[in-house]
Amino acid sequence: VQLQASGGGLVQPGGSLRLSCAASGSLFSGATVAWYRQAPGKERERVAVIRSSGTTDYAESVKGRFTISRDNAKNTLSLQMNSLKPEDTAVYYCNTKYWDDAGIYRETWGQGTQVTVSS
C-alpha cells in the first residue's frame, strides 16, 4: 500500500481543514490507517486511528474537534479538523499497517502535509 497525502495549508485559529490520503493497492480495506503529526522539536504523535472494523481512537488533544474517516471503495482516508488551534500546527502524516499477501506485517507512511494555524 502506498500513500499520498494532501489538503494542508494555512488557516486561522478556529478554522477548519480537511486532509486526505489516497492509497494504492488492494489491501487498504483490511488495513489499520491513522494520522500522525509532528511539530518542530517534538516527537511524532498519533492523532487518530481507524481500524478495518471502523472503530476509531483519538488523541485527547483533538477529541471532539477532529474526525477520521475512510472510504474503502475509493481507497481514501480523511481527517476533518475543526476548531483548529495554533498548537495543531505540525506536519501531518497518514500511516497504514497491514498484512501483505505473503503474511508479512507492513507499515507505510505518506509524505506529510504541512498544517499551520496562525492569525
Secondary structure, 3 states (H helix, E strand, C coil): CEEEEECCEEECCCCCEEEEEEEECCCHHHCEEEEEEECCCCCCEEEEEECCCCCEEECCCCCCCEEEEEECCCCEEEEEECCCCHHHCEEEEEEEEEECCCCCEEEEECCCEEEEECC
